[in-house]
């Protein structure tokens, strides 16, 4: 899923259309307000970001995203701000690439694919997600607690791994069903609650690392500390 943040509707439509035509899922946002609202329940794999946005510049936007998203979301700046200082500011703010307007659609698609490949390679090197004595290995698809392998069903592991990949990020029941049960014809919200309860029961002293905030959803607390 690629999110495009661009206040010019015609440019935003071109970006989204080009990405979708190439097989990506894509969604457009005209400002930061709608983006941050969506981020409460969903998460993109990459953000294509304009710099000259209303209210908050793209540079400020990217820096804020680094602080609040829980784990790293790649950012490509797509902007008419093209001085050397602008480019350096963009990379300092956490940008992964910088494309100048006017742009070639093919160039944007190539850059998106390249950044996603780099992000995927980095993820494979960091396949072991560690939270104290809880370790989730997303490569071998094994979870361990204090060195002992946990007996998790396929769906339980996928759910735990999703939360672990994006710690401190809220996932609503709808978002979790959409991601993990997308091939099922009909899934009740209760199904998510049951799976979460089963995972918690198997996490022993770490059961409270998975939390729920009313109105927001479930999340894995990266700052969780075992009680004395």
Buried (B, 14 or more C-beta within 10 A) or exposed (E): EBBBBBBEEEBBEBBBEBBEEBEBEBBBBBBBEEBBEBBBBBBBBBBBBBBEBEEBBBBBBBBBBEEEBBBBBBBBBBBEBEEEEBBEBBBEBBBBBBBBBEBEBEEBBEBBEEBBEEBEEEBEEEEEBEBEBBBBBBEEEBBBBEEEEBEBEEBBBBBBBBBBBBBBBBBBBBBBBBBBBEEEEEBEEEBBEEBBEBBBEBBEEBEEBBBEEEEBBBBBBBEBEEEE
